[in-house]
Amino acid sequence: MTLNGVDMLSHGGVGVMPTDTIYGIVGSALDKKTVERIYHLRKRDLKKPMIILIASISDLKLFGMKIDRKTRKILKNAWPGKVSVILNLGGTQNTTINKFKYLHCGAKTLAFRLPRPLWLRELLRTTGPLVASSANIAGKPSARTIAEAKKYFADNVDFYADAGRLDSKPSTLIKIRKRGVIVVRA
């Protein structure tokens, strides 16, 4: 029996698929081995956290996030959309910080995005949160087609989902601070 992409993602697989912005190399954010595999495949700096795609704001609880009223208001204005938000990890809760070290890489923050396309949010409801990094080797241009992604990853990923050519840009990246919002990447 062969598994489809959704089943593969639900069982620790890694794939290349369209996101709400560009092609991403994706896998379960809750599976340490899957995340480590993506870092290895991309040759990504282990000190650079990846963005996590979520299906709803309530998914933040899976990562021990406690969202205050001000932050919730900012998130509701930014999401769903092409905005990734860097949030501080659970204050001084060492358990949460240690549990997700493979995701925050020592930064003690995580970046989340709640995408607009309904199909993607439905997929995330099924698979759970996914890390999503651009489909390329670190330092190389992002793949705009599956053919370009295959040049980077060949048979080293479990599946490819083709949506034609994607010429979009990566998400805007913001960080919420006590005094407001800082744009990290426009």
DRENTORTI-660386 format. One record per residue (C-alpha): residue number from 1; residue in one letter; y, x, z. Coordinates in nm, 4 decimals, padded with zeros to 6 digits. Example, Ala and Ser with C-alpha at 12.3 -4.5 7.8 and 13.67 -1.06 7.14 Angstrom:
REM residues 2
1;A;-00.4500;01.2300;00.7800 .
2;S;-00.1060;01.3670;00.7140 .
END
This chain:
REM residues 186
1;M;00.0000;00.0000;00.0000 .
2;T;00.3424;00.1310;-00.0853 .
3;L;00.6432;00.0641;00.1291 .
4;N;00.9773;-00.0461;-00.0089 .
5;G;01.3028;00.1233;00.0940 .
6;V;01.3714;-00.1186;00.3807 .
7;D;01.0235;-00.0679;00.5244 .
8;M;01.0578;00.3084;00.4854 .
9;L;01.3894;00.3083;00.6714 .
10;S;01.2381;00.0931;00.9455 .
11;H;00.9559;00.3470;00.9851 .
12;G;01.1521;00.6737;00.9930 .
13;G;01.1948;00.7298;00.6219 .
14;V;01.4929;00.8876;00.4488 .
15;G;01.6426;00.7614;00.1252 .
16;V;01.9382;00.7805;-00.1063 .
17;M;02.1127;00.4488;-00.1634 .
18;P;02.4522;00.2986;-00.2297 .
19;T;02.6621;00.2282;00.0766 .
20;D;02.9893;00.0385;00.0818 .
21;T;03.1650;00.3542;-00.0362 .
22;I;02.9485;00.6178;-00.2097 .
23;Y;02.5813;00.7080;-00.2411 .
24;G;02.4518;00.8125;00.0959 .
25;I;02.1451;00.9854;00.2264 .
26;V;02.0391;00.7500;00.5032 .
27;G;01.7870;00.7132;00.7836 .
28;S;01.7478;00.5555;01.1253 .
29;A;02.0200;00.6635;01.3668 .
30;L;01.7817;00.5897;01.6540 .
31;D;01.5150;00.8329;01.5314 .
32;K;01.5911;01.1939;01.6233 .
33;K;01.3388;01.3397;01.3763 .
34;T;01.4853;01.1359;01.0915 .
35;V;01.8385;01.2529;01.1718 .
36;E;01.7196;01.6156;01.1937 .
37;R;01.5481;01.5755;00.8555 .
38;I;01.8741;01.4591;00.6967 .
39;Y;02.0612;01.7575;00.8423 .
40;H;01.7935;01.9853;00.6967 .
41;L;01.7931;01.8185;00.3532 .
42;R;02.1721;01.8313;00.3257 .
43;K;02.1962;02.1825;00.4746 .
44;R;02.4647;02.0271;00.6933 .
45;D;02.6316;02.2118;00.9773 .
46;L;02.4512;02.1021;01.2954 .
47;K;02.7888;02.0796;01.4706 .
48;K;02.9166;01.8080;01.2329 .
49;P;02.8169;01.4552;01.3395 .
50;M;02.7357;01.1945;01.0756 .
51;I;02.8666;00.8400;01.0399 .
52;I;02.6493;00.5562;01.1661 .
53;L;02.6417;00.2270;00.9761 .
54;I;02.6032;-00.0814;01.1962 .
55;A;02.5434;-00.4514;01.1254 .
56;S;02.7774;-00.5849;01.3948 .
57;I;03.0050;-00.4729;01.6757 .
58;S;02.7281;-00.5618;01.9217 .
59;D;02.5202;-00.2740;01.7745 .
60;L;02.7532;-00.0356;01.9605 .
61;K;02.5661;-00.1313;02.2800 .
62;L;02.2576;00.0454;02.1429 .
63;F;02.4526;00.3698;02.1836 .
64;G;02.5802;00.2941;02.5344 .
65;M;02.9291;00.2122;02.4091 .
66;K;03.1525;00.0085;02.6336 .
67;I;03.4415;-00.1310;02.4319 .
68;D;03.7634;-00.2273;02.6079 .
69;R;03.9875;-00.5094;02.4851 .
70;K;04.2334;-00.2796;02.3031 .
71;T;03.9551;-00.0987;02.1169 .
72;R;03.7814;-00.4276;02.0296 .
73;K;04.1075;-00.5549;01.8766 .
74;I;04.1410;-00.2388;01.6642 .
75;L;03.7769;-00.2672;01.5526 .
76;K;03.8182;-00.6330;01.4570 .
77;N;04.1194;-00.5392;01.2419 .
78;A;03.9379;-00.2463;01.0751 .
79;W;03.5967;-00.4083;01.0269 .
80;P;03.4197;-00.5015;00.8221 .
81;G;03.5574;-00.2466;00.5820 .
82;K;03.5661;00.1085;00.4532 .
83;V;03.6925;00.2463;00.7844 .
84;S;03.4765;00.4672;01.0053 .
85;V;03.5871;00.4806;01.3672 .
86;I;03.5261;00.7712;01.6051 .
87;L;03.4562;00.6455;01.9568 .
88;N;03.4065;00.8359;02.2800 .
89;L;03.0514;00.8240;02.4105 .
90;G;03.0020;00.6381;02.7367 .
91;G;03.2481;00.8308;02.9567 .
92;T;03.0612;01.0475;03.2023 .
93;Q;02.7225;00.8832;03.1626 .
94;N;02.5172;01.1997;03.1242 .
95;T;02.2066;00.9997;03.0350 .
96;T;02.3743;00.8453;02.7302 .
97;I;02.5410;01.1713;02.6315 .
98;N;02.2118;01.3611;02.6521 .
99;K;02.0127;01.0850;02.4803 .
100;F;02.2358;01.0952;02.1726 .
101;K;02.3098;01.4674;02.1585 .
102;Y;02.1199;01.4849;01.8293 .
103;L;02.3869;01.2472;01.6900 .
104;H;02.7074;01.3694;01.8540 .
105;C;02.6215;01.7413;01.8263 .
106;G;02.8157;01.8253;02.1417 .
107;A;03.1296;01.6345;02.0385 .
108;K;03.0528;01.3478;02.2834 .
109;T;03.1883;01.1079;02.0217 .
110;L;03.0181;00.9038;01.7515 .
111;A;03.1619;00.7619;01.4289 .
112;F;03.0648;00.4089;01.3294 .
113;R;03.1322;00.1870;01.0289 .
114;L;03.0699;-00.1828;00.9902 .
115;P;03.0511;-00.2260;00.6111 .
116;R;03.1927;-00.5291;00.4310 .
117;P;02.9113;-00.6060;00.1800 .
118;L;02.6882;-00.8777;00.3204 .
119;W;02.3769;-00.7292;00.1542 .
120;L;02.4312;-00.4032;00.3443 .
121;R;02.4877;-00.5749;00.6794 .
122;E;02.1701;-00.7795;00.6215 .
123;L;01.9796;-00.4580;00.5491 .
124;L;02.1183;-00.3043;00.8704 .
125;R;02.0079;-00.6107;01.0693 .
126;T;01.6552;-00.5384;00.9461 .
127;T;01.6493;-00.1591;00.9734 .
128;G;01.8833;-00.1079;01.2673 .
129;P;02.1751;00.1370;01.2579 .
130;L;02.1542;00.4055;00.9900 .
131;V;02.3134;00.7480;00.9755 .
132;A;02.4797;00.7789;00.6384 .
133;S;02.6015;01.1054;00.5002 .
134;S;02.7180;01.1647;00.1457 .
135;A;02.4301;01.2265;-00.0940 .
136;N;02.4845;01.5946;-00.1640 .
137;I;02.4151;01.9396;-00.0304 .
138;A;02.6919;02.0435;00.2111 .
139;G;02.9852;02.1863;00.0203 .
140;K;02.8791;02.0370;-00.3155 .
141;P;03.0297;01.7280;-00.4841 .
142;S;02.8984;01.3889;-00.3721 .
143;A;02.6401;01.2372;-00.6037 .
144;R;02.7908;00.9584;-00.8144 .
145;T;02.4585;00.8657;-00.9737 .
146;I;02.0952;00.8729;-00.8716 .
147;A;02.0341;01.1427;-01.1350 .
148;E;02.2889;01.3641;-00.9566 .
149;A;02.1282;01.2863;-00.6187 .
150;K;01.7844;01.3772;-00.7558 .
151;K;01.9198;01.7177;-00.8580 .
152;Y;02.0039;01.7749;-00.4911 .
153;F;01.6987;01.6236;-00.3230 .
154;A;01.4235;01.5896;-00.5885 .
155;D;01.1096;01.4506;-00.4222 .
156;N;01.2227;01.5461;-00.0713 .
157;V;01.3435;01.1947;00.0133 .
158;D;01.1217;00.8888;00.0409 .
159;F;01.3090;00.6629;-00.2009 .
160;Y;01.6106;00.6243;-00.4270 .
161;A;01.7972;00.2941;-00.4750 .
162;D;01.9977;00.2947;-00.7969 .
163;A;02.3222;00.0972;-00.8253 .
164;G;02.4560;00.2730;-01.1328 .
165;R;02.7534;00.5063;-01.1205 .
166;L;02.9660;00.4918;-00.8024 .
167;D;03.3121;00.6433;-00.8274 .
168;S;03.4442;00.5245;-00.4929 .
169;K;03.5772;00.7531;-00.2207 .
170;P;03.4364;00.8216;00.1265 .
171;S;03.5546;00.5975;00.4078 .
172;T;03.8791;00.6430;00.5937 .
173;L;03.8017;00.8066;00.9281 .
174;I;04.0075;00.7173;01.2339 .
175;K;03.9955;00.8029;01.6026 .
176;I;04.1124;00.5666;01.8728 .
177;R;04.3202;00.7317;02.1430 .
178;K;04.4955;00.5873;02.4473 .
179;R;04.8269;00.6012;02.2629 .
180;G;04.7028;00.4584;01.9351 .
181;V;04.5034;00.5389;01.6248 .
182;I;04.4891;00.8792;01.4541 .
183;V;04.3820;00.9053;01.0902 .
184;V;04.1362;01.1956;01.0652 .
185;R;04.0549;01.1444;00.6943 .
186;A;04.2526;00.9158;00.4640 .
END
